[in-house]
Amino acid sequence: LKASSLELVGGCDGSYPMQKKRHTLEFLRENAHLRPRTNIIGAVTRVRNTLAWATHEFFQKHGFLYVNTPLISTSDCEGAGEMFQVTTLLSGGA
């Protein structure tokens, strides 16, 4: 793309979130929608992707299967917690 001219329609004050400066991680926590556009989050994402891929590849080569198991949590959403009870108590016959 090659432009022959440029017209500035309106300026941008210093309060606009994405300026050409480094943002602190605290700022990025407050503005989560801006995180993917930063270099540090992009680098962390690439490292996590590489580690996850290598882990899965290792276990696949050694005959393991990847299974998505349900998560058991203390959150009771829409009455789902009433479906079953999880306990650490052993049964009397053990």
Secondary structure, DSSP 8 states (H G I E B T S, - for coil): ---S---------TTSS--SS---HHHHHHSGGGGGGSHHHHHHHHHHHHHHHHHHHHHHHTT----------S---TTGGGS--------TT-
